Amino acid sequence: MKKILGPIAIIVVILVILGVILVPSYNKFVNLEENVDQSYAQVENQLQRRLDLIPNLVSTVKGYASHEKEVIAEISDARAKLAGASGPEEQAAADTELSNALGRLLVVVENYPDLKANQNFTQLMDELAGTENRIGVARMDYNNVVADYNRQTKRFPGKLVASIFGFDEKEYFKADTAANEAPKVDFGDDSK
């Protein structure tokens, strides 16, 4: 009987030690993953806010710049791509495209002093600028919690727990490679 109790006691002690190590680490992963999901939801929330503002901005500009249909079409197309994007990488590429299209819109606006003075347009541009700042902060916050999560998946005993329970590394919200290039701006200077 004593021969059986010795190995059973050793197995129980090993299981208790593993439980003491694994349970807190597993719970930490659950918390970190929830932080990543929550932070990503904030990025999506701010991107949605921008998507909601753009139709109002475009309709305000249409009244003043009806012949600038190409820029307005680019914004509409880029907005649709961002709305249909899934995952940080695809959303980052669509976001860059939309930002570039909005930059071209601002160049168009420079040609319409009455539009720049329009209170509705000014208010929408202020809201859009604030939203752009919120998007930047939300991206940074998201990438920070992803970094914490990914570090945990690479360290011991986190690496062991991550592989056992299927906690995979998360994707960062990265800028599109086109964001490294400055946008081309043409003010239509005909004085040359």
C-alpha positions as CSV (number, residue, x, y, z in Angstrom):
1,M,0.0,0.0,0.0
2,K,2.9,2.4,0.8
3,K,4.4,1.6,-2.5
4,I,1.3,3.0,-4.3
5,L,0.8,6.0,-2.0
6,G,4.3,7.4,-2.7
7,P,4.0,7.7,-6.5
8,I,0.4,9.0,-6.1
9,A,1.6,11.7,-3.7
10,I,4.4,12.7,-6.1
11,I,1.9,13.0,-9.0
12,V,-0.5,15.0,-6.8
13,V,2.3,17.4,-5.8
14,I,3.4,17.8,-9.4
15,L,-0.2,18.5,-10.5
16,V,-0.6,21.1,-7.7
17,I,2.6,22.8,-8.7
18,L,1.5,22.9,-12.4
19,G,-1.8,24.3,-11.4
20,V,-0.2,27.0,-9.3
21,I,1.9,28.0,-12.3
22,L,-0.6,27.5,-15.1
23,V,-3.8,28.9,-13.7
24,P,-2.5,32.5,-13.0
25,S,-0.7,32.5,-16.3
26,Y,-3.8,31.4,-18.1
27,N,-5.9,34.0,-16.4
28,K,-3.4,36.7,-17.3
29,F,-3.6,35.7,-21.0
30,V,-7.4,35.9,-20.8
31,N,-7.1,39.5,-19.3
32,L,-4.5,40.5,-21.9
33,E,-6.5,39.1,-24.8
34,E,-9.6,41.0,-23.5
35,N,-7.5,44.2,-23.4
36,V,-6.4,43.7,-27.0
37,D,-10.0,43.1,-28.1
38,Q,-11.2,46.2,-26.2
39,S,-8.5,48.4,-27.5
40,Y,-9.1,47.2,-31.1
41,A,-12.8,48.0,-30.7
42,Q,-11.8,51.6,-29.8
43,V,-9.8,51.8,-33.0
44,E,-12.8,50.6,-35.0
45,N,-15.0,53.0,-33.1
46,Q,-12.9,56.0,-34.1
47,L,-12.7,54.7,-37.7
48,Q,-16.4,54.4,-37.8
49,R,-16.8,58.0,-36.4
50,R,-14.6,59.2,-39.3
51,L,-16.7,57.1,-41.8
52,D,-19.8,58.8,-40.4
53,L,-18.4,62.3,-40.7
54,I,-17.2,61.9,-44.3
55,P,-20.5,61.8,-46.1
56,N,-21.5,65.1,-44.5
57,L,-18.2,66.7,-45.4
58,V,-18.5,65.4,-49.0
59,S,-22.0,66.7,-49.4
60,T,-21.0,70.1,-48.1
61,V,-18.1,70.2,-50.6
62,K,-20.3,69.0,-53.5
63,G,-22.4,72.2,-53.3
64,Y,-19.3,74.3,-53.8
65,A,-17.1,72.2,-56.0
66,S,-19.4,70.2,-58.2
67,H,-16.8,69.9,-60.9
68,E,-14.4,68.2,-58.5
69,K,-16.1,64.9,-58.9
70,E,-12.9,62.9,-59.2
71,V,-11.7,63.8,-55.7
72,I,-15.2,63.2,-54.2
73,A,-15.3,59.8,-56.0
74,E,-11.9,58.9,-54.5
75,I,-13.1,59.7,-51.0
76,S,-16.2,57.7,-51.5
77,D,-14.3,54.7,-52.8
78,A,-11.7,54.9,-50.1
79,R,-14.4,55.2,-47.5
80,A,-16.1,52.0,-48.8
81,K,-12.8,50.1,-48.7
82,L,-12.3,51.1,-45.1
83,A,-15.8,50.1,-44.1
84,G,-15.3,46.7,-45.7
85,A,-11.8,46.1,-44.3
86,S,-11.2,43.4,-41.8
87,G,-8.2,43.1,-39.5
88,P,-5.6,45.6,-38.6
89,E,-3.4,45.2,-41.7
90,E,-6.3,45.6,-44.2
91,Q,-7.8,48.5,-42.2
92,A,-4.4,50.3,-42.1
93,A,-4.1,50.1,-45.9
94,A,-7.6,51.4,-46.4
95,D,-7.1,54.1,-43.8
96,T,-4.0,55.3,-45.6
97,E,-5.9,55.5,-48.8
98,L,-8.7,57.4,-47.2
99,S,-6.3,59.8,-45.5
100,N,-4.6,60.5,-48.9
101,A,-8.0,61.2,-50.5
102,L,-8.9,63.5,-47.7
103,G,-5.6,65.3,-48.3
104,R,-6.5,65.9,-51.9
105,L,-9.9,67.2,-50.8
106,L,-8.1,69.8,-48.6
107,V,-6.2,71.0,-51.7
108,V,-9.5,71.4,-53.6
109,V,-11.0,73.3,-50.7
110,E,-8.1,75.8,-50.9
111,N,-9.6,76.9,-54.3
112,Y,-13.0,77.8,-52.7
113,P,-12.7,80.6,-50.1
114,D,-16.5,80.6,-49.7
115,L,-16.4,76.9,-48.7
116,K,-13.6,77.5,-46.2
117,A,-15.8,80.2,-44.6
118,N,-18.9,78.0,-44.5
119,Q,-19.7,77.3,-40.8
120,N,-20.9,73.8,-41.5
121,F,-17.8,72.9,-43.4
122,T,-15.6,74.4,-40.7
123,Q,-17.4,72.5,-38.0
124,L,-17.1,69.2,-39.9
125,M,-13.4,69.8,-40.5
126,D,-12.8,70.5,-36.8
127,E,-14.7,67.2,-36.0
128,L,-12.7,65.3,-38.5
129,A,-9.4,66.7,-37.2
130,G,-10.4,65.7,-33.7
131,T,-11.3,62.2,-34.9
132,E,-8.0,61.9,-36.7
133,N,-6.3,62.6,-33.4
134,R,-8.5,60.1,-31.6
135,I,-7.7,57.5,-34.3
136,G,-3.9,58.0,-33.7
137,V,-4.3,57.7,-29.9
138,A,-6.5,54.5,-30.3
139,R,-3.9,53.0,-32.7
140,M,-1.1,53.7,-30.2
141,D,-3.1,52.3,-27.3
142,Y,-4.0,49.2,-29.3
143,N,-0.4,48.6,-30.3
144,N,0.7,49.0,-26.7
145,V,-1.7,46.3,-25.4
146,V,-0.7,44.1,-28.3
147,A,2.9,44.5,-27.3
148,D,2.1,43.5,-23.7
149,Y,0.2,40.5,-25.0
150,N,2.8,39.4,-27.5
151,R,5.6,39.7,-24.9
152,Q,3.6,37.4,-22.6
153,T,3.3,34.8,-25.4
154,K,7.1,34.8,-25.8
155,R,8.2,34.6,-22.2
156,F,8.2,31.5,-19.9
157,P,5.9,30.2,-18.6
158,G,3.6,32.3,-20.8
159,K,5.0,30.6,-24.0
160,L,4.1,27.2,-22.5
161,V,0.6,28.3,-21.5
162,A,0.0,30.1,-24.9
163,S,0.9,27.0,-26.8
164,I,-1.2,24.7,-24.6
165,F,-4.3,26.9,-24.7
166,G,-4.0,28.4,-28.2
167,F,-3.1,32.0,-27.4
168,D,-1.5,33.2,-30.6
169,E,0.4,36.5,-31.2
170,K,-1.7,39.4,-32.2
171,E,-1.2,41.6,-35.2
172,Y,-0.1,45.2,-34.8
173,F,-1.9,48.1,-36.5
174,K,0.7,49.1,-39.0
175,A,0.7,52.0,-41.5
176,D,0.6,51.0,-45.1
177,T,3.9,51.2,-46.9
178,A,2.5,54.1,-49.0
179,A,2.4,56.2,-45.9
180,N,6.2,56.5,-46.1
181,E,5.8,58.7,-49.2
182,A,4.7,62.3,-49.0
183,P,1.5,63.0,-50.9
184,K,1.9,65.0,-54.1
185,V,0.2,68.4,-53.8
186,D,-0.5,70.6,-56.8
187,F,-1.8,74.1,-56.0
188,G,-2.2,74.8,-59.7
189,D,0.2,77.7,-59.7
190,D,-0.1,79.1,-63.2
191,S,2.2,82.1,-62.5
192,K,5.2,80.4,-64.1
